[in-house]
Amino acid sequence: VAERLMPRVNPMLATRILPVTTVASARSAFTRHQAPLSRRGATTSATTPGSQVKGIPWALQSLSAAPVQTAPAVRGHCVITAAAAPGAGFKMSEEVAIVGGGCFWCVEACYSQMKGVYSAISGYAGGDVPNPTYEQVCGKTTGHIEVVKIAYDPTVIDYRTILKIFFTVHDPTSFDRQGNDVGKPYRSTIMYLNEDQKKIAEEVMRDVEQQKLYNAPLVTELVPAPTFYKAEKYHQRYYEQNPNAGYCAFVVGPKIAKFRSKWAKYLNTAPRM
């Protein structure tokens, strides 16, 4: 019997239940994360002890707001479009970045709040299974990583700044793990779309190491961007729509608060479309 299960919080375990369409799917979705502090039952921060961010040494620049709009699909190349932006004439310039820093709910929620970002889309990349499902990726047999595809206006925010922020919204020193989310799906990764992005990524990673922002060496993977597969609809803007769900409230929420504090100049105060 089809039954839609809405996200809710178990007051004892702060357990998150995904929005699925059948009871059988719900049971299957829970079999992969049994740890009480994992993505479906988190009660503490996902930052690895001993790897705390010390500070952000880079100078920030004040940027103007830009409209939010869904980006076209990407298969390893930057995109330049002239698509209409609601209420703002035409979008003349657009580039794309793809990063993975653990649970894509958190990464997407951060970038979606930034000035100059048209869209931040949760998805999967890096594996060998076409069009994977969330259940398959959680099974850790597809080789896919949870990533976010960020479409942005390079005249408002540049790729270097996007990566600087990336290194503060997750722990880049924890290999295939963010807190209690463990496995390749949660790998720290930058997937560059051209040689310019690769060069900038190498420079930013070198800066992070030299500034000793973390107490351990970076394990972030830098690889050419493979095919990106958009995640299921219910994953998109998940935190925005479910801020009180267990994992969101106990893990994503505190990270978002920290992000907003550190990068206040880059926050987009215009309402989302």
N, C-alpha and C positions, 0 to 999 in steps of 0.2 A: 504494500500500500504506500503510495507516494506520500511523503510527508516532508515539509520544509522545516528545518531546524534553524532557528535564529540564534546568533551568538549570545551567550549568556555567561554569567560568572557563578561558579560554585563557590560559596563563601568559605569552604574549608580548603580547597585546593586551587582556587582561582583558575579553574579549568576553562579553556576556550573551546567552544564547539563551532566548527565551521558551518557555513550555510551550504548544505547539500540537499539533494533532491530526494533521496531515499534513505530509509533507516539502514539498509545494507551498506550504502556508501558511507554513512556516518560511522558505522562500526569499523569499516576498512580504514577510514581516515585516521582513526585513533590508534591503530596497531603499531604505527611507526614511531611514536613519541611517548614512551612510557615514563620517562624521567619526570618527576613532579615539577621540575623547574624548567622544563623544555618549552617549546613554542606553544604547546597546548595547555601548559600549567605553570607558567613562570611566576615566581614570587620575588626575584631579586634582579639586580642589574646584570646585563649581559657582558659587561666589561671584565676581561680577565684580570685577576689580581696581579699587581706588580707591573702592569703596563698602562699606567695612567698618563693622559695627555698633560704636558707641563705648561703649554701655552702656545699661542699663535704669533709668530714673530713678523708675519707679513703685514705690510701696510694695506689698508682697505680703501676702496674708493666708493663713493656714493653713486648709486646707479638709478636710473629712471625705471618706472614700472613698465611692464610689457604684458600684452594679453595672453591668456592661456588658451592653447589650442592643441588638439591631438595631432601628432606628427604622422607622416606616412611611414610605411614599413621600410625597414632597412636591411640590406643584405651585405654588410661590409663596406659601405661607401657613405661618404658625407652627402647630405641632401641640401640642395638650394631650391627654394620654391617661391612662388608668387601667389600662394593660396590666400583666400580672403580670411581676415581675422575679424570676428564679430565686433562691430563698433569702432574699428581702428583702421579702416581702409584696407591696405594690402600688406601682407607679411613678405617683405622683400628678401630677407636673409634668414637662413636657418642652418644650423649645424647640429650634429648628433654626437653624444658621448654615451658609452656603455660601461657601466661599472657594477661590480658585485661586492657587497660588504655584509654578508650574512642575510638575515631575513629581509626580503625585499619590501615588506611593509614599512619598515623603518627608513630605509634609504629613499624610497619613493616619497614618503611623507615629508622628508627634509627638503628634497629638491623641488617638490611641487609648491613649496612656499617661497621660492626664490624669485626675485626680479629677473626678468629676461628669459625665464623658462616657459616655453609654450606647453610642454607636457612632460610628465615623468611616468613611464609605463613599466609595470612589473612584468617580467618574463623569464624565459629560460634560454641558455646558450651554452655552448661548449661541449655538448654531448653528441652521441651518435644515433639518437632516436628522434625521427621527425615528429613534429607536432606532439610533444610529450604532454601528459596530463600532470597535474599537481601530485596525484597519488603515485605516479610512476617516478617522478623526480624525488619525492620523499622516500621512495624505496631504495634510492642510492645505487641503482643499477644502470641508469641512463647516461651517466657521465655529465649531466647538465648541472649548471650552477644557477642559482637564483640571482638575476641581474636586473638592473633598471636602465632603460633606454631613455636618455634625456635629450629632448629637442629644445634648443635654445637659440636666442638671438645673440650672435657674437659681437654685435655692436653695443650690447648692454652688459653681458657677462662673458668672459672668455674661458677657454678650456682650462687654462692654468688655475684659475680661481675655482672652477668646478672640482678639480682634483685636490686642491688645498682643502676644500671643505670635505671632500671624500675621506681624507686621512684624519678627520676629527669626528666623524659620525660612526666609526666602527673601530675595532681593534685590529690593525694591520700586522700585528706581531703574533697572532694566534692562528696556526696553520689549520685550515679546514674546520674552524670552530669559531663561533661567536657565543660566548656564555655556555648555555646548555644545549644550543643547537650545534650538533656535531656531524661532520661528514662533508664530502665535496660540495654539496649544494650550497654550503655556507662559506665557501672559499673567498678570500680577499683577492679580487682580480680587477685589472683594468684591461679592457679590450679596445685597442686602438684601431681606428678606421683608416688612418693614413700615416705616412712617415712623419709628418709634422706633429701629430698627436703622440706618436711614439717618442719623439725627441723631447717634447714637453713633459711627458710622463716620467721619463728617465731623469730629467732635471728636477722635477718636483720630488721624486723619491729620494734623490741625492740630498736635496735640501732638508727633507724630513730627517734623514739619517744624520746629517751634519749638525742640525739644530738639536739633536737628541731629544726629540719630542716624546719618545718612548724609551723605556728602560731595556728594551730588547730589540733585536734587529727586525727589519721588515721581512715579511714572508709574502707580500703581495705579488701576485702573478701578473706579468705584463705580456699579453699575447695578441696576435691579430684577431680582429673581430670575426667570429663565425656567424652563421645564420642565427638570427634572433627570433624566438617564438613567443608571441604575446601570451601571458598567463590568462587564466580564466577570468571572466568578467567580475566575479565576486572578490578577486584579489585587488582590483584596481581601486585606488583611493580607500583602501580598507581601513586604515587608521582613522581617516576623516569620518567615515561612516560608522565606525565601531570603537570609539575612544574608550569606552568603559568595559570592553571585553577583557578577559583576564590577562592575556599576553600584552595587549595594547596598554592597559592601565599600569601594569607593573614593569614592563620592559621598554616598550616603544615610547610611551609618554615621557618618562624621565629623559630619554635620549633627545626627544624633540625639544624639551624645555632647555636642555644644555645647548643644543644647536641654535635655538633662537637667541639665547643669551650671547653666544660667541659671535654670531654672524648677523646681528641685528640690522646692520646697514644694508644687508642684501635681502631683507624680507620684503615680500610683495604685499602691500596693504590693500591692494585692489581686490574686490570680491572675485572668487573663482566662478567660471562659467559652468 
